[in-house]
Amino acid sequence: MREFSLPALYEVPADGNLTDLIRRNAAQHPDTAVIARKVDGAWQDITAAGFLREVRAAAKGLIASGVQPGDRVGLISRTRYEWTLLDFAIWSAGAITVPVYETSSAEQIQWILGDSGAVAVIVETDTHARSVESVRSDLPMLKHIWQIDRGAVEELGAAGTEVADHTVDERSSSAKADDPATIVYTSGTTGRPKGCVLTHRNFFAECGNVVERLKPLFRTGECSVLLFLPVAHVFGRLVEVASVLAPIRLGHAPDIKNLTGELASFRPTLILGVPRVFEKVYNSARAKAQAEGKGRIFDKAADTAIAFSKAKDTPGGPSFGLRLRHRLFDRLVYGKLRAVLGGRGEYAISGGAPLGARLGHFFRGIGFTVLEGYGLTESCAATAFNPWDRQKIGTVGQPLPGSVVRIADDGEVLLHGEHLFTGYWNNEAATREALADGWFHTGDIGTLDEDGYLTITGRKKEIIVTAGGKNVAPAVIEDRIRAHALVAECMVVGDGRPFVGALVTLDEEFLGRWAAEHGKPAGATAASLREDPDLLAAVQRAVDDGNAAVSKAESVRKFRILSSQFTEESGHITPSLKLKRNVVAKDFADEIEALYTR
């Protein structure tokens, strides 16, 4: 199939903007808890009416400080309650939010604030404030810096006490559906980040149709979601706006290292995450079981969960014997895993990278269905996702209702719909190229099945052509190899080479466990173990699993374990966890060469 579309389930307000949502919630659900924030280690609910009051107070402060309709205001912070509060306050002042990753360097901050022409910025920490101050001389339009950790919300509230209510009402209504709501800068795997202009209409079309298609997951007064993704990323923004649109109770978790504890205390009914989160849950549970001498039981339980899930897609369903085994393992294993995820949830939505069919079947088999989706910053997050009642594991689902997915002659995925960005800020040439012929050209390669379910197979620019002329899409095998507990990152190479190879980095947490279990010296590192025969054999098993997903010509023949990590700080990974392949290839040229000469 070359093209598929679904009718819209949500009508975008003709003249509305996203601040309409918080006013509607306060009017229709004034006493309903729509947000919760941590206060002295305990979750404190905020009603719809209370949230509107706090937003209006902050918006008054922005107005009093001279922020005008259409002005850009930067926001640099971890995922926390104040992010959502200030996002809606900026919109309520008639302005445009420019999110910046809290891990960004001073140079990146200067580029984003300078390119967007931000007149103000709200930062979280002293470190952020110092970074902005270090480049402030290069930001002539920047008039204000507020800091959350130093009372920014209170400062704005105090500054706005003389601003009349009707002034906020006028400002809140100043933006229309087709006006910009935000400029989200792509994380930039190559070159300077580009600013994607997303309108209020884009968010309404995106979040309204997601909520309607997944209605059982967004029941007001019953459902809740814990946001731990960076809100500077468009996927995190989808969680924020969709929660307010529904509305359902929204919590924020700033530190993913304590995610298990946050899930246990907040107990969300819905989780939105990236595959790495679900891989960690699986790998941690398996490692814990092995450490307790219950590894064989866990593996049998995992195999049963996967078999049970696969059988659900067959006409006869699971056999009687399989149902019995599944019921047994539900008491022994699955219930504990669901408890790790908060204990109340039945569904999650995964995006950002492929989840993998095995993991998808595993989680559905334990009673926690992960619905895989696909999207880009330019599509305001999800442009396809699996419906809750018609999931096809291994695909990224059907198009967002109200949109169209087309497969071009060369396999590229093209998009059309109200959720698509209007263009790149200050970059008409890039806009014309991306939106040629009225379709957004994603740069991704994919296929559509007879029911309109999309499968992504790779990126056009990442296609490797070996010396033998074989085209290789690295994403398929990389994702399979990366699913192994020991593997942190994997990058397939081989362009113009006689065969496909791979660079592999190790997960430091699991390397320590593996080393202890295999009698390696205490404190052993990737550098000291990279030539260890046992470790090489373990990574080879991960590579073999990846090779099982592709043809022989596309399989990894040799790999190199690296001593260091690919990190955002090292410049090898973007804030949204995408590999900067050109940077890795340059910095590890000797390691790549060794694959073909040793």
C-alpha positions in Angstrom: 0.0 0.0 0.0 1.3 3.4 -0.9 -1.0 5.7 1.0 -3.3 5.5 4.0 -5.4 8.0 6.0 -8.0 8.1 8.8 -10.7 10.6 9.4 -10.2 13.2 12.1 -11.8 12.5 15.5 -11.3 16.0 16.9 -12.2 19.3 15.5 -9.6 22.0 16.0 -11.1 25.3 17.3 -11.1 27.9 14.5 -10.0 30.8 16.7 -8.8 29.1 19.8 -5.4 28.6 21.4 -4.0 26.3 24.1 -4.8 28.6 27.0 -8.5 27.8 26.3 -7.9 24.4 27.8 -6.9 25.6 31.3 -9.9 28.0 31.4 -12.2 25.3 30.2 -10.9 22.9 32.8 -11.3 25.5 35.6 -14.9 26.0 34.5 -15.9 22.4 33.9 -13.7 20.5 36.4 -12.8 23.2 39.0 -12.2 20.8 41.9 -10.6 18.0 39.8 -6.9 17.3 40.4 -5.2 18.0 37.1 -1.6 18.3 38.3 0.4 17.0 41.2 3.7 18.3 42.4 6.2 17.1 45.0 6.3 19.1 48.2 8.7 17.8 50.9 8.7 14.4 49.3 4.9 14.0 49.0 2.6 14.5 46.1 0.4 17.5 46.5 -2.6 17.8 44.1 -3.5 21.0 42.3 -7.1 21.5 41.1 -8.0 22.9 37.7 -9.1 26.1 39.3 -5.9 26.3 41.3 -3.7 25.7 38.3 -5.4 28.5 36.4 -4.8 30.9 39.2 -1.1 30.1 39.3 -0.8 30.4 35.5 -2.5 33.8 35.5 -0.3 35.1 38.3 2.9 34.2 36.4 1.5 35.5 33.1 0.8 38.9 34.8 4.4 39.1 35.8 5.6 38.4 32.3 3.2 41.1 31.0 4.4 43.6 33.7 8.0 42.9 32.7 7.3 44.0 29.1 6.8 40.7 27.3 4.6 41.4 24.3 2.3 39.2 22.1 4.5 37.2 19.7 7.7 37.6 21.8 9.8 34.5 22.3 10.6 33.4 25.8 13.2 30.8 26.5 12.7 28.0 29.0 15.7 26.0 30.3 14.8 23.4 33.0 14.5 19.8 33.9 11.1 18.2 33.8 9.2 19.7 36.8 5.9 21.3 37.7 7.2 24.8 37.0 7.9 23.8 33.4 4.2 23.2 32.6 3.2 26.2 34.8 5.5 28.6 32.9 4.7 27.1 29.5 1.0 28.0 29.9 1.9 31.3 31.5 4.0 32.3 28.5 1.1 31.4 26.2 -1.3 33.3 28.5 0.9 36.4 28.0 0.5 35.9 24.3 4.1 34.9 23.8 5.9 31.9 22.3 7.8 29.3 24.3 11.3 28.4 23.1 12.4 25.3 25.0 16.1 24.6 25.5 17.5 21.3 26.9 18.8 21.7 30.4 21.9 19.9 29.4 22.7 22.4 26.6 26.1 24.1 26.4 26.5 27.8 26.5 27.1 27.8 22.7 23.9 25.9 22.1 22.0 28.2 24.4 23.4 31.2 22.6 22.4 29.8 19.2 18.8 28.9 20.2 18.1 32.2 22.1 19.8 34.3 19.5 18.3 32.6 16.4 14.8 32.8 17.9 15.2 36.4 19.1 14.2 35.6 22.7 13.5 38.7 24.8 13.6 36.7 28.1 14.6 33.4 29.4 13.6 31.4 32.5 16.3 29.0 33.7 16.3 26.5 36.5 19.7 26.5 38.2 22.7 28.6 38.9 24.6 26.6 36.2 22.0 27.5 33.6 22.1 31.2 34.7 25.9 31.3 34.4 25.7 29.7 30.9 23.3 32.4 29.8 25.3 35.2 31.4 28.5 33.9 29.6 26.9 34.5 26.2 24.6 37.5 27.1 26.8 39.9 25.2 25.9 38.0 22.0 22.1 38.2 22.8 21.2 41.9 22.3 17.4 41.2 22.4 17.6 39.4 25.8 16.2 41.7 28.5 15.3 39.4 31.4 16.6 36.3 33.1 14.5 34.6 35.8 15.7 31.5 37.8 13.3 28.9 39.1 15.5 27.8 42.0 15.8 31.5 43.1 12.0 32.2 43.2 11.2 33.0 39.5 7.5 32.0 40.0 7.2 34.1 43.1 9.1 37.0 41.5 6.8 37.0 38.5 3.7 36.8 40.8 4.9 39.8 42.8 5.8 41.8 39.6 2.3 41.3 38.2 0.1 42.4 41.1 -0.9 45.6 39.4 -1.8 44.0 36.1 -5.6 43.8 35.7 -7.4 40.5 35.1 -8.9 41.8 31.9 -5.4 42.4 30.5 -4.5 38.8 31.0 -7.8 37.8 29.4 -7.0 39.9 26.4 -3.5 38.5 26.1 -4.7 34.9 26.6 -7.0 35.4 23.6 -4.6 37.2 21.4 -3.1 34.1 19.7 -5.2 32.3 17.2 -5.0 28.6 16.1 -2.5 29.3 13.3 -0.2 31.5 15.4 3.0 29.9 16.7 2.8 28.3 20.1 6.5 27.3 20.3 9.7 27.0 18.4 11.3 23.6 19.1 14.9 23.3 18.0 15.8 19.9 16.6 18.6 18.3 18.5 20.9 18.4 15.5 22.6 15.2 14.5 24.3 17.3 11.8 24.9 21.0 11.7 23.1 23.7 13.6 19.7 22.8 15.2 16.7 24.1 13.2 13.8 25.8 14.9 10.5 24.0 14.1 7.6 26.4 14.3 4.6 24.6 15.9 1.3 26.4 16.1 -1.6 26.1 18.5 -3.5 24.3 15.7 -0.7 21.7 15.4 -1.0 20.8 19.1 -4.8 20.7 19.0 -4.8 18.4 16.0 -2.1 16.2 17.5 -3.2 15.9 21.1 -7.0 16.1 20.4 -6.8 13.1 18.0 -4.5 11.1 20.2 -6.8 11.6 23.2 -9.9 10.7 21.2 -8.3 7.6 19.7 -6.9 6.4 23.0 -9.9 7.5 25.1 -9.8 4.7 27.6 -6.3 5.8 28.6 -7.4 9.4 29.2 -10.4 9.2 31.5 -10.9 12.4 33.5 -10.8 11.8 37.3 -9.5 8.3 36.9 -6.3 8.3 34.8 -2.9 9.8 35.5 0.4 10.1 33.8 3.9 10.7 35.2 6.0 12.8 32.8 9.7 12.0 33.0 10.7 12.8 29.4 12.5 16.1 28.8 9.7 18.7 28.1 12.1 20.4 25.8 11.5 17.4 23.5 8.3 17.4 21.5 7.3 14.0 22.9 7.4 15.4 26.4 5.3 18.4 25.3 2.7 16.0 23.8 2.4 14.4 27.3 1.9 17.8 28.9 -0.6 19.2 26.5 -2.6 15.9 26.0 -2.9 15.6 29.8 -4.3 19.1 30.1 -6.6 18.6 27.1 -8.1 15.4 28.4 -7.8 16.4 31.3 -6.0 13.8 33.5 -3.7 14.1 36.5 -0.2 15.0 35.5 3.0 14.6 37.6 6.6 15.4 36.8 9.7 13.4 37.6 12.9 15.4 37.1 15.4 12.6 37.9 15.1 9.5 35.8 17.7 7.8 38.0 15.0 7.6 40.7 12.2 6.6 38.2 11.3 3.4 40.0 10.7 5.3 43.2 8.7 8.0 41.5 6.5 5.4 39.7 5.9 3.6 43.0 4.8 6.8 44.8 2.8 8.4 42.0 1.3 5.2 40.7 0.3 6.4 37.1 -2.2 4.6 35.0 -0.3 5.6 31.8 3.4 5.8 31.0 4.9 7.5 28.0 8.5 6.7 27.5 11.3 5.7 25.1 12.4 2.1 24.4 15.4 2.4 26.6 13.2 2.8 29.7 11.3 -0.4 28.9 14.6 -2.2 28.1 16.0 -1.2 31.5 12.9 -2.5 33.3 13.3 -5.9 31.6 17.0 -6.1 31.9 17.0 -5.0 35.6 14.3 -7.5 36.5 16.2 -10.3 34.7 19.5 -9.4 36.4 17.8 -9.2 39.8 16.3 -12.7 39.2 19.7 -14.1 38.2 21.3 -12.6 41.3 18.7 -14.3 43.5 19.2 -17.7 41.8 15.8 -17.4 40.0 17.1 -16.7 36.5 15.7 -19.8 34.9 12.2 -19.1 36.4 12.4 -15.6 35.0 13.4 -16.7 31.6 10.6 -19.3 31.5 8.2 -16.6 32.6 9.4 -14.3 29.9 9.1 -17.0 27.2 5.6 -17.7 28.4 4.6 -14.0 28.3 5.9 -13.7 24.8 4.1 -16.9 23.6 0.9 -15.8 25.3 1.0 -12.4 23.6 1.7 -13.9 20.2 -1.1 -16.5 20.7 -3.5 -13.6 21.3 -3.0 -12.6 17.6 -4.0 -16.1 16.4 -7.6 -17.2 15.6 -7.6 -19.8 18.4 -5.9 -17.6 21.0 -3.7 -19.1 23.8 -4.1 -22.8 24.5 -5.4 -24.2 27.8 -1.9 -25.2 28.9 -0.4 -21.8 28.0 -3.2 -20.0 29.9 -2.4 -22.1 33.0 1.4 -21.4 32.8 0.6 -17.7 32.3 -1.7 -17.7 35.3 1.1 -19.3 37.4 3.8 -16.8 36.3 1.3 -13.9 36.8 1.4 -14.7 40.6 5.2 -15.4 40.6 6.6 -12.8 38.3 4.3 -10.6 36.3 2.6 -8.9 39.2 6.0 -7.9 40.6 7.0 -6.4 37.3 3.7 -4.4 37.1 4.4 -3.1 40.6 7.8 -1.8 39.4 5.8 0.3 36.9 3.5 1.7 39.6 1.1 -1.1 39.9 -2.0 0.6 38.4 -1.1 1.0 34.8 -2.1 -1.3 31.9 -0.8 0.8 29.0 2.3 2.7 27.9 3.1 4.6 24.8 6.6 4.3 23.4 8.3 6.5 20.8 11.7 7.9 19.8 13.1 4.6 18.5 12.0 1.1 17.7 10.8 -0.9 20.6 11.3 -4.4 19.1 8.7 -7.1 18.7 10.2 -9.3 21.4 9.9 -6.6 24.0 6.5 -5.6 22.8 5.2 -9.1 23.2 6.9 -9.5 26.6 5.2 -6.4 28.1 1.8 -7.2 26.6 2.2 -10.8 27.9 2.7 -9.6 31.5 -0.4 -7.4 31.3 1.2 -4.1 30.5 0.7 -3.2 26.9 3.2 -0.9 25.3 1.7 0.9 22.3 4.5 1.8 19.9 4.3 5.1 17.9 6.4 7.2 15.5 6.8 10.9 15.0 9.2 13.8 14.6 9.5 17.3 16.0 8.1 18.5 12.6 5.0 16.4 13.1 4.4 17.7 16.7 5.3 14.3 18.1 3.2 11.3 17.1 2.2 11.0 13.4 1.4 7.3 13.8 0.6 5.1 16.8 -0.9 1.7 17.6 -4.6 2.0 18.8 -5.3 0.5 22.2 -7.8 -2.0 20.7 -6.1 -3.0 17.5 -2.4 -3.2 18.2 0.0 -4.7 15.7 3.3 -5.4 17.5 6.3 -4.7 15.3 4.7 -1.7 13.6 4.4 1.9 14.7 0.6 1.8 14.1 -1.8 3.7 11.9 -1.7 7.4 10.9 -2.9 10.0 13.4 -6.6 10.5 12.7 -7.0 13.4 10.3 -3.7 12.8 8.6 -2.2 11.0 5.7 0.9 8.8 5.4 2.3 8.1 1.9 5.2 6.0 0.8 7.2 7.6 -2.0 8.7 5.6 -4.9 12.0 5.4 -3.1 10.4 4.2 0.1 10.5 7.6 1.9 7.7 8.3 4.4 5.7 11.4 3.5 3.2 13.1 5.7 0.2 15.4 5.4 -2.1 16.8 8.1 -3.0 19.7 10.4 -0.4 18.5 13.0 2.6 19.3 10.7 4.8 22.3 11.5 4.6 25.4 9.4 8.3 25.6 8.7 11.8 26.2 10.1 12.3 29.6 11.8 14.5 31.9 9.8 15.3 29.1 7.2 13.2 29.3 4.1 15.5 27.0 2.1 15.2 24.2 4.6 11.4 24.7 4.8 11.0 24.5 1.0 13.0 21.3 0.9 11.2 19.6 3.8 7.7 20.6 2.6 8.1 20.0 -1.2 4.9 19.4 -3.1 2.8 20.0 0.0 4.1 16.9 1.8 6.5 16.7 4.6 9.5 14.6 3.7 10.5 12.7 6.8 13.8 11.2 5.6 12.7 7.9 7.0 12.2 4.7 5.0 9.1 2.7 5.7 6.2 0.4 4.4 2.5 0.3 4.9 0.5 -2.9 5.2 -3.0 -3.6 3.9 -4.5 -2.1 7.1 -2.5 1.1 7.0 0.0 0.1 9.8 3.4 1.7 9.2 6.8 0.0 9.7 9.9 2.1 9.8 13.0 0.4 8.4 15.7 3.1 8.5 16.8 6.6 7.6 17.6 7.6 4.0 20.8 9.4 5.0 21.9 6.5 7.1 21.7 3.8 4.4 25.1 2.1 4.2 26.2 0.8 0.8 28.9 -1.9 1.1 31.7 -2.4 -1.4 29.6 -5.2 -2.8 26.7 -2.8 -3.5 24.4 -4.1 -0.7 22.2 -1.4 0.8 22.0 -1.8 4.6 19.6 0.1 6.9 21.5 0.1 10.2 18.6 0.9 12.6 17.1 -2.6 12.4 20.2 -4.5 13.6 21.4 -1.7 15.9 18.1 -1.8 17.9 18.3 -5.5 18.3 21.9 -5.4 19.5 21.2 -2.5 21.8 18.4 -4.5 23.5 21.0 -6.7 25.2 21.6 -5.7 28.9 25.4 -5.3 28.4 25.1 -2.9 25.4 24.6 0.8 25.9 25.0 1.9 22.2 25.8 0.3 18.9 26.7 1.9 15.6 26.9 -0.1 12.4 29.5 0.9 9.9 30.6 -0.4 6.5 30.0 2.3 3.9 32.2 1.4 0.9 33.7 -1.5 3.0 33.8 -5.2 2.2 31.4 -6.1 5.1 29.3 -4.6 7.8 30.9 -4.0 11.2 29.9 -2.4 14.5 31.2 -0.2 17.3 29.7 -1.2 20.7 29.7 0.6 24.0 28.9 -1.1 27.3 26.2 -0.3 29.9 28.3 0.6 32.9 25.6 -0.5 35.4 25.2 -4.0 33.9 28.9 -4.3 33.2 29.6 -4.2 37.0 27.0 -6.9 37.6 28.3 -9.1 34.8 31.9 -8.7 36.0 31.0 -9.8 39.5 29.0 -12.8 38.3 31.8 -13.9 36.0 34.7 -13.6 38.5 36.3 -10.5 37.0 38.4 -8.1 39.2 36.4 -5.6 41.3 36.2 -2.3 39.6 36.8 -3.7 36.1 35.9 -1.3 33.4 35.2 -1.5 29.7 38.7 -0.4 29.0 40.2 -3.3 31.1 37.8 -5.9 29.8 37.3 -5.0 26.1 39.5 -7.9 25.0 38.2 -10.3 27.6 37.1 -13.6 25.9 34.0 -14.0 28.2 32.9 -10.5 27.5 33.5 -10.8 23.8 31.4 -14.0 23.8 28.6 -12.2 25.6 28.5 -9.3 23.2 28.8 -11.8 20.3 25.5 -13.3 21.5 23.9 -9.8 21.3 25.3 -9.4 17.8 24.1 -12.9 16.8 20.6 -11.9 18.0 20.8 -8.7 15.8 22.1 -10.7 12.8 19.0 -13.0 13.1 16.8 -10.0 12.0 18.7 -9.4 8.7 20.1 -11.1 5.7 23.7 -12.5 5.7 24.9 -9.7 3.5 23.5 -7.1 6.0 24.8 -8.9 9.2 27.6 -7.7 11.4 30.8 -9.7 10.7 33.0 -8.0 13.3 32.6 -5.6 16.2 34.8 -3.5 18.4 34.0 -2.8 22.1 35.0 0.8 22.9 36.6 1.9 26.2 34.4 5.0 26.4 30.7 5.9 26.2 28.7 7.8 23.6 27.3 10.6 25.6 25.8 14.0 25.1 28.7 15.5 27.0 31.2 13.8 24.6 29.3 15.2 21.7 28.3 11.8 20.3 24.6 11.8 21.2 21.9 14.4 21.0 19.7 15.3 23.9 17.0 13.1 22.4 19.5 10.2 22.4 20.2 10.0 18.7 23.7 9.1 17.5 25.7 11.8 15.8 27.1 9.3 13.3 29.4 11.7 11.5 31.0 12.7 14.8 31.4 9.1 16.0 32.8 8.1 12.6 35.4 10.9 12.9 36.3 10.4 16.5 36.6 6.7 16.3 38.1 6.4 12.8 41.0 4.3 14.1 38.6 1.8 15.7 36.6 1.5 12.5 39.8 1.0 10.5 40.8 -1.8 12.9 37.6 -3.7 12.0 38.9 -4.1 8.5 42.7 -4.4 9.0 43.1 -6.7 12.1 
